[in-house]
């Protein structure tokens, strides 16, 4: 059957449905079911819109297809993939990965440049201009920008996405799009359910099954790190849902529990900062940055209910910690995770921040997605989609992950939980030397990179420690190598090195995320004045505090930092102006040493550039040095 015949058949089916509904468009007595309220009644226009549901809408093609047991076995066996590269103007290089089987061929992503092409609900299109301003007051245009059109062209296809180039410039543009996409998904689901309620109430096509729900109501889970993120998302949802439009009674649409929400999620009275922080820090920690919260949102035609019970909510927004407290652990007297059983869309924004909070919470949450509920909770099983009853929701779930860095833990999480039969998209980051972190180093300090051989990722931690203790540390224990900072990415490695230093009675001080303010000040002072030979310093502390540490003469990166700009930032702290008035030496007396292995390829590429990282990993020489011209010489 060719495309023209398909289009004719689809149009004929739509006309037939419209004719069947013509005589019933005056009285809309809609029965209330699991996912509707008394105020959720379809208007004449909504019924027409639902009846004209486009068969090419990805919402329809994705969720209406019924996979069978053979399909699931094929998908679960990790079949061969069909890989296609794309290069777009704004998002640069993308890799599209689909199942290599004609049965599962899904339309490839195609760039669209009009909101009319994305099958958005009318109310969203009408209010989009206001939402654009709400999300980013700096944006002069009232339309989506080229980057947003590219991103929307991807996520609207219901494919999974791992985007690792989020930054302060595009962060709000991303937030608007995934908020709009989530709302569009909920509104379409709601319209379909209410339309089926109408037909059931009117006994229209009584022989037809109306499977349009999950085992529980929540459909979208959004994980964000801070309360300020929730505040921004809710403001966008309000502007998209209501805008400045009034209903027929000339009464503004209702945001329930709005006062409580804005009190709890708005920032406290800001205290003036004594020291200016870097721009990325100021952008990250603006507003209320508390990291323990959870909130359910229930969406109806005339209202947005905040603080809805999770089993009455359409969207759940939470932090990993906030949701972990509800899920609990095995053996806890009170724990609940049934509301995660029918999640159809998981959105993780600022995922890199979760690494700085507690990554174990994220892993714990993902383990509890799509489990069989312990209670039925008044579900109407005749309305539940067959693939939800079979426990196959994970193959329909869309997984969107946005991060500012590319690291193995985030990539592994995405690959493990990206089971979407529609395929996935990943950004292909190849950083050149001009954009690498090393290009931002402005002091002529020699930078040594030491590669150690590693048999496996599981053995990496032990072999790194042995290499550090046997090869690197002895070179820095002499008095001439005083004021050495050791930057440690992992807290567990920090504890291990700290315990070793104590056992060997090495003169050191320590600063980590759990160090009290008074002890931090004391440690900084002793290190600057030479009272301590070593300072152990964690990445998580630097992420949250961003202090300028004075007096660093030698710097050891025990692991490549997750955030590449931390490399240049700490190295620049070794500037002569931060060494004190008594310092009479020069940069030739300083050094920077980085330990790495083949499993650090992502972070190494961000520091030195893709081509140089490839050279360093493949070279037979394990030691490389950067000189002031940013060239590598072997030694």
C-alpha positions in Angstrom: 0.0 0.0 0.0 1.5 3.4 -1.0 1.3 6.6 1.0 -1.5 8.1 -1.1 -3.7 5.1 -0.5 -3.0 5.2 3.3 -3.9 8.9 3.4 -7.2 8.3 1.6 -8.1 5.5 4.0 -7.2 7.6 7.0 -9.3 10.6 5.8 -12.2 8.3 5.0 -12.1 6.8 8.6 -12.0 10.3 10.1 -15.1 11.4 8.0 -17.0 8.2 9.1 -16.3 8.9 12.7 -17.4 12.6 12.4 -20.7 11.5 10.8 -21.3 9.0 13.6 -20.8 11.8 16.2 -22.9 14.5 14.4 -26.2 13.8 16.1 -24.7 13.7 19.6 -22.8 17.0 19.8 -25.4 19.0 21.8 -25.4 17.4 25.3 -22.1 16.4 26.8 -23.0 14.3 29.9 -19.7 12.7 30.4 -19.2 10.0 33.0 -16.4 10.6 35.6 -13.7 7.9 35.6 -10.3 7.3 37.0 -8.7 10.3 35.2 -11.4 13.0 35.1 -13.3 15.3 37.3 -16.7 16.9 37.1 -15.4 20.0 35.5 -13.6 18.0 32.8 -16.3 18.1 30.1 -15.5 18.3 26.4 -16.7 21.3 24.4 -18.0 21.0 20.8 -14.6 22.1 19.5 -12.8 19.6 21.6 -14.9 16.7 20.3 -14.2 17.8 16.7 -10.5 18.1 17.5 -10.4 14.7 19.0 -12.4 13.2 16.1 -9.8 14.6 13.7 -6.9 13.1 15.6 -4.2 12.7 12.9 -3.0 9.1 12.4 0.5 10.5 11.7 0.7 12.2 15.1 3.7 10.5 16.9 1.5 10.4 20.0 -0.9 8.1 18.1 1.6 6.0 16.2 3.8 5.5 19.3 1.2 4.6 22.0 -1.5 2.9 19.8 0.8 0.2 18.4 0.3 -3.1 20.3 3.6 -5.0 20.6 3.3 -8.7 21.2 5.4 -11.2 23.1 7.7 -11.8 20.0 8.3 -8.1 19.7 9.3 -7.8 23.4 11.6 -10.8 23.1 13.3 -9.2 20.1 13.7 -5.9 21.8 14.9 -7.4 25.1 17.6 -9.4 23.3 19.4 -6.2 22.5 19.2 -6.5 18.7 21.5 -5.1 16.1 21.1 -1.4 15.7 20.8 0.9 12.7 22.9 4.0 13.3 22.4 7.2 11.3 24.4 10.4 11.7 22.9 13.9 11.5 24.5 17.3 11.5 22.2 20.3 12.3 23.0 23.9 12.5 22.4 24.4 16.2 22.6 21.0 17.8 25.6 20.0 15.7 26.3 16.3 15.4 23.6 13.8 16.4 23.6 10.0 16.4 20.2 8.3 15.8 20.0 4.7 16.9 17.0 2.5 15.8 16.4 -1.2 15.8 17.7 -2.8 12.6 14.5 -4.6 11.7 11.9 -3.5 9.1 9.1 -4.3 11.6 10.4 -1.7 14.0 11.4 1.0 11.5 10.3 4.4 12.8 10.4 7.7 10.9 13.8 9.3 11.2 14.0 12.8 12.7 13.3 15.6 10.3 13.8 19.3 11.0 10.6 21.3 11.3 10.3 25.0 11.5 6.7 25.8 12.3 4.8 25.0 15.5 1.9 24.0 13.3 3.9 20.9 12.3 4.3 19.4 15.8 0.7 18.3 16.5 0.4 20.6 19.5 -2.9 21.2 21.2 -4.5 24.4 20.1 -4.4 26.0 23.6 -0.6 25.5 23.7 -0.1 27.1 20.3 -2.3 30.1 21.3 -0.3 30.7 24.5 3.2 29.9 23.2 4.2 33.5 22.8 3.6 34.3 26.5 5.4 31.1 27.5 8.5 32.1 25.5 8.7 35.3 27.5 8.0 33.6 30.8 10.8 31.1 30.2 13.4 33.6 29.1 12.8 37.3 29.5 16.0 38.0 27.5 14.6 36.4 24.3 13.5 39.2 22.0 11.5 37.1 19.6 8.0 35.8 20.6 8.6 32.6 18.6 10.8 29.6 19.2 14.4 30.1 18.2 16.3 27.8 15.7 17.8 25.7 18.5 14.3 25.1 20.0 12.9 24.0 16.6 15.7 21.5 16.3 15.2 20.1 19.8 11.4 20.0 19.4 11.8 18.1 16.1 13.5 15.4 18.1 11.5 15.1 21.3 8.1 15.4 19.6 8.9 12.2 17.7 8.8 10.3 21.1 12.3 9.1 20.7 14.7 9.0 23.7 17.3 11.7 23.9 20.6 12.2 25.6 21.6 15.8 25.2 24.9 16.6 26.9 25.5 20.2 25.9 23.1 22.0 28.2 24.5 25.4 29.4 23.4 28.7 30.9 22.4 30.0 27.4 20.2 27.2 26.3 19.0 25.9 29.7 15.7 27.9 29.8 15.0 27.1 26.1 15.3 23.4 26.9 13.1 23.8 30.0 10.3 25.4 27.9 10.4 22.6 25.4 10.2 19.7 27.7 7.5 21.4 29.8 5.5 22.0 26.6 6.0 18.5 25.4 4.9 17.0 28.8 1.8 19.2 28.9 0.9 18.3 25.3 1.2 14.6 26.2 -1.1 15.1 29.3 -3.7 17.1 27.4 -3.8 14.6 24.5 -4.2 11.8 27.0 -7.0 13.7 28.9 -8.9 14.5 25.7 -8.8 10.9 24.5 -10.1 9.6 27.9 -12.9 12.2 28.1 -13.8 11.5 24.5 -14.0 7.8 25.2 -16.0 8.6 28.4 -18.5 10.5 26.2 -18.8 7.6 23.8 -19.3 5.1 26.6 -21.9 7.4 28.2 -23.7 7.7 24.9 -23.4 4.0 24.1 -21.5 4.8 20.9 -19.8 1.8 19.3 -20.4 -0.3 22.3 -18.4 -3.2 20.8 -15.2 -1.2 20.7 -12.6 -1.4 23.5 -11.4 2.0 24.9 -8.0 1.3 26.3 -6.5 4.6 27.1 -5.1 4.5 30.7 -2.3 2.9 32.8 -2.4 1.0 36.0 -2.0 4.3 37.9 -2.7 7.9 36.8 0.8 9.6 36.8 2.2 9.8 33.2 5.2 12.1 33.4 8.0 12.1 35.9 10.4 15.1 35.9 13.5 15.0 38.0 15.2 18.3 38.7 17.9 19.3 41.3 16.5 22.4 42.9 13.2 24.0 44.0 13.9 26.9 41.7 13.7 24.5 38.8 10.2 23.5 39.8 9.2 27.1 40.1 10.3 27.8 36.6 8.5 24.7 35.2 5.2 25.6 36.9 5.4 29.1 35.6 5.8 27.8 32.1 2.9 25.4 32.5 0.6 28.1 33.8 1.5 30.4 30.8 1.0 27.5 28.4 -2.3 26.4 29.8 -3.9 29.8 30.5 -2.0 32.7 29.1 -4.2 35.8 29.1 -7.2 34.0 27.8 -10.5 34.0 29.8 -13.1 31.3 29.6 -16.8 32.0 28.7 -17.6 33.1 32.2 -14.9 35.8 32.0 -13.3 34.1 35.1 -9.6 33.5 35.1 -8.5 29.8 35.1 -7.7 28.5 38.5 -4.3 27.5 39.9 -5.1 25.6 43.1 -2.7 25.9 46.0 -0.8 28.6 44.1 -0.1 30.7 47.2 1.3 27.9 49.1 3.5 26.8 46.2 5.0 30.2 45.5 5.7 30.6 49.2 7.5 27.3 49.4 9.4 27.4 46.1 10.3 31.0 45.7 13.7 32.1 47.0 14.2 33.4 50.5 15.4 37.0 51.0 18.7 37.1 49.2 21.7 37.9 51.3 24.4 40.0 49.6 27.4 37.8 48.7 30.8 39.1 49.9 32.8 37.5 47.1 31.8 37.3 43.5 31.4 33.7 42.2 32.0 32.5 38.6 29.1 33.0 36.2 28.2 29.3 35.9 27.9 29.2 39.7 25.7 32.2 39.9 23.5 30.8 37.2 23.3 27.4 38.9 22.5 28.6 42.4 20.1 31.4 41.7 16.7 31.2 43.5 15.7 28.5 46.0 18.3 25.7 45.7 16.9 23.4 48.4 17.2 19.8 47.1 14.5 18.0 49.0 11.1 18.3 47.5 8.3 16.6 45.6 5.0 17.8 44.2 2.2 16.3 42.1 0.4 18.3 39.4 -3.2 17.5 38.3 -4.3 19.1 35.1 -7.9 19.7 34.2 -9.6 21.9 31.6 -10.0 24.9 33.9 -7.4 24.4 36.6 -3.9 23.3 37.5 -3.9 21.7 40.9 -0.6 21.8 42.7 0.2 19.5 45.6 -2.1 16.8 44.2 -1.9 13.4 45.7 0.5 11.3 43.6 -2.3 8.9 42.6 -4.4 11.8 41.4 -1.6 13.6 39.7 -0.7 13.7 36.0 2.8 15.0 36.4 5.2 14.4 39.3 8.1 16.8 39.7 10.7 16.0 42.4 14.3 15.9 43.3 16.1 12.5 43.6 16.3 12.9 47.4 12.6 14.0 47.7 11.4 11.0 45.7 13.8 8.6 47.4 12.3 9.5 50.8 8.9 8.3 49.5 10.2 5.2 47.8 12.1 4.2 50.9 14.3 1.0 51.1 13.6 -2.6 51.5 12.5 -3.3 55.1 11.1 0.2 55.7 7.7 0.1 57.5 6.3 2.8 55.2 7.2 3.0 51.5 5.3 3.7 48.3 6.3 3.5 44.6 3.1 2.1 42.9 2.6 5.6 41.4 5.6 5.0 39.2 4.1 1.9 37.5 2.7 3.6 34.4 5.1 6.5 33.8 5.2 7.1 30.0 7.7 9.9 30.0 10.8 10.4 32.2 12.6 13.8 32.0 15.9 14.4 33.8 17.1 18.0 33.6 20.5 19.2 34.9 21.4 15.5 35.3 25.0 16.4 36.0 24.0 18.1 39.3 22.6 14.7 40.5 26.2 13.4 40.4 27.1 16.2 42.9 24.0 15.4 45.1 23.7 11.6 45.4 23.7 9.5 42.2 22.5 6.4 44.2 19.1 8.1 44.6 18.8 8.3 40.8 19.7 4.6 40.4 17.2 3.7 43.1 14.4 5.6 41.5 15.0 4.0 38.1 14.9 0.5 39.7 11.4 1.2 40.9 9.9 2.4 37.6 7.2 0.2 36.0 6.9 -2.4 38.7 3.6 -4.2 39.2 1.5 -2.2 41.7 0.8 -3.8 45.1 -2.8 -2.5 45.1 -5.3 -2.1 42.3 -6.4 1.3 43.6 -9.9 1.2 41.9 -8.4 0.9 38.4 -10.8 0.0 35.6 -8.9 -2.8 33.9 -11.2 -2.6 30.9 -9.7 0.8 30.1 -6.0 -0.1 30.8 -3.8 -0.4 27.7 -2.8 -4.0 27.0 0.9 -3.3 27.0 0.6 -1.8 30.5 -1.2 -4.9 31.7 1.5 -7.0 30.3 4.2 -5.0 32.1 5.8 -3.6 28.9 5.5 0.1 29.7 9.3 0.5 29.7 9.3 -0.2 25.9 6.9 2.7 25.3 8.4 5.1 27.8 10.2 8.2 26.4 13.4 9.0 28.3 14.8 12.5 28.0 18.1 13.3 29.7 19.7 16.8 29.7 23.2 17.4 31.0 26.0 19.9 30.7 28.7 17.2 30.7 29.4 13.8 29.1 30.5 11.2 31.7 30.3 7.4 31.8 27.7 7.2 34.6 25.2 9.4 32.8 25.7 7.6 29.5 25.5 4.2 31.1 22.2 5.2 32.9 20.7 6.3 29.6 21.7 3.2 27.7 20.5 0.9 30.4 17.0 2.5 30.7 16.5 3.6 27.1 14.3 0.7 26.0 12.0 2.8 23.7 11.0 0.8 20.7 10.9 4.1 18.7 14.7 4.4 19.1 17.0 7.0 20.6 19.1 10.1 19.8 22.5 11.0 21.3 24.6 14.1 20.9 28.0 13.4 19.5 30.4 15.7 21.2 33.9 16.1 19.6 35.6 19.0 21.4 38.4 20.7 19.5 41.5 22.1 21.3 40.2 25.6 21.1 37.1 24.8 23.2 38.9 22.4 25.5 39.5 23.3 29.2 43.2 23.5 28.7 42.8 26.4 26.3 41.5 28.5 29.3 44.7 28.0 31.3 46.6 31.3 31.3 49.6 30.4 33.5 52.8 28.9 31.9 52.8 25.9 34.3 53.9 22.5 32.9 50.9 20.1 32.9 51.8 16.4 33.1 49.4 13.7 32.2 50.1 10.2 33.5 48.3 7.2 32.1 48.0 4.0 34.0 46.9 0.7 32.5 43.6 -0.7 33.8 42.2 -4.1 33.2 38.5 -3.3 33.7 36.2 -0.5 35.0 35.5 -2.5 38.2 39.2 -2.7 38.9 39.9 0.9 38.1 39.5 2.3 41.6 42.0 -0.1 43.2 44.5 0.2 40.3 44.3 4.0 40.4 45.1 4.0 44.1 48.0 1.6 43.7 49.4 3.8 40.8 49.0 6.9 42.9 50.7 5.5 46.0 53.6 3.8 44.2 54.3 6.2 41.3 52.9 9.7 41.9 52.9 10.4 45.7 56.6 9.6 46.4 57.6 12.5 44.0 55.6 15.0 46.0 56.6 14.1 49.6 59.9 16.1 49.6 60.0 19.5 51.2 60.5 21.1 47.8 57.0 20.0 46.8 55.2 21.6 49.6 51.7 23.1 49.3 50.4 20.3 47.0 46.6 20.1 46.5 45.1 16.7 45.6 41.8 17.1 43.8 39.6 14.0 44.2 36.4 13.5 42.2 34.9 10.7 44.4 34.2 11.0 48.1 35.0 7.3 48.5 38.4 7.8 47.0 38.8 10.8 49.3 38.1 8.7 52.4 40.5 6.1 51.1 43.4 8.5 50.6 42.7 10.3 53.9 42.9 7.0 55.8 46.1 6.2 54.0 47.7 9.5 54.8 46.7 9.1 58.5 48.2 5.6 58.6 51.5 6.8 57.0 51.5 10.0 59.2 51.7 12.3 56.2 51.3 16.0 57.0 48.0 17.1 55.4 44.8 18.9 55.8 41.4 18.2 54.2 38.4 20.0 52.8 35.3 18.1 51.7 31.6 18.7 51.4 31.1 17.6 55.0 33.8 19.9 56.5 32.4 22.6 58.8 32.9 26.2 57.8 35.3 26.9 60.7 37.5 23.9 59.8 37.5 25.0 56.1 38.8 28.4 57.1 41.5 26.8 59.3 42.5 24.3 56.6 42.8 27.0 54.0 45.0 29.2 56.3 47.3 26.4 57.3 47.8 25.3 53.7 48.4 28.8 52.5 51.0 29.5 55.2 52.8 26.2 54.6 51.6 24.5 57.8 50.4 21.6 55.9 52.2 19.8 53.0 49.1 18.4 51.3 45.5 19.5 51.0 42.9 16.8 50.0 40.1 18.6 48.2 36.9 17.1 46.7 35.1 18.1 43.5 31.7 18.2 45.3 33.0 20.8 47.8 34.3 22.9 44.9 31.0 22.5 43.1 29.0 23.9 46.0 31.4 26.5 47.4 33.8 27.6 44.6 36.3 29.1 47.0 39.5 30.5 45.6 42.2 28.5 47.3 45.4 30.4 47.7 48.9 29.1 47.9 48.7 26.1 45.6 52.2 25.4 44.2 51.5 21.9 42.9 48.3 20.4 41.8 47.4 16.7 41.4 44.2 15.6 39.8 43.8 12.1 41.3 40.9 11.7 38.8 39.9 13.9 35.8 37.1 16.2 37.0 33.6 15.7 35.9 33.3 19.4 35.1 36.2 20.2 32.7 36.2 23.9 33.5 37.3 23.0 37.1 40.6 21.9 35.6 41.5 25.3 34.2 39.9 27.1 37.2 42.0 25.3 39.8 45.1 25.5 37.7 44.7 29.3 37.4 44.5 29.5 41.2 48.3 28.9 41.0 48.8 32.4 39.7 51.6 34.4 41.2 49.2 36.9 42.7 47.7 34.1 44.9 51.0 32.9 46.3 51.5 35.6 48.9 54.0 38.5 49.2 56.8 36.2 50.4 56.8 34.0 47.3 59.9 34.9 45.2 59.8 32.0 42.7 58.2 31.6 39.3 56.0 29.1 37.4 58.9 26.8 36.7 58.8 25.8 40.3 55.1 24.7 40.0 53.5 21.7 38.5 50.2 20.1 37.6 49.8 16.3 37.4 46.7 14.4 36.1 46.2 10.7 36.4 44.0 9.0 33.8 43.1 5.7 32.1 41.2 4.6 29.1 37.9 4.8 31.0 38.4 8.5 31.4 38.1 9.2 27.7 35.0 11.5 27.9 36.5 13.7 30.6 40.0 13.7 29.1 38.5 14.9 25.7 36.8 17.8 27.4 40.1 18.8 29.0 42.5 18.5 26.1 40.3 18.1 23.1 39.1 15.1 21.2 42.0 14.6 18.9 44.7 15.0 21.5 42.8 12.8 23.9 42.7 10.1 21.3 46.4 10.4 20.7 47.1 10.2 24.5 45.0 7.1 24.9 46.6 5.3 22.0 50.2 6.4 22.4 52.8 3.8 23.6 54.1 6.6 25.9 52.2 6.8 29.1 53.4 10.3 30.0 52.5 13.5 28.1 53.3 17.1 28.9 51.6 20.3 27.7 53.7 23.3 27.1 52.5 26.9 26.9 51.7 26.6 23.2 49.2 23.8 24.1 51.2 21.2 22.2 51.9 17.7 23.5 55.4 16.4 23.8 56.3 12.8 24.8 58.7 12.1 27.6 
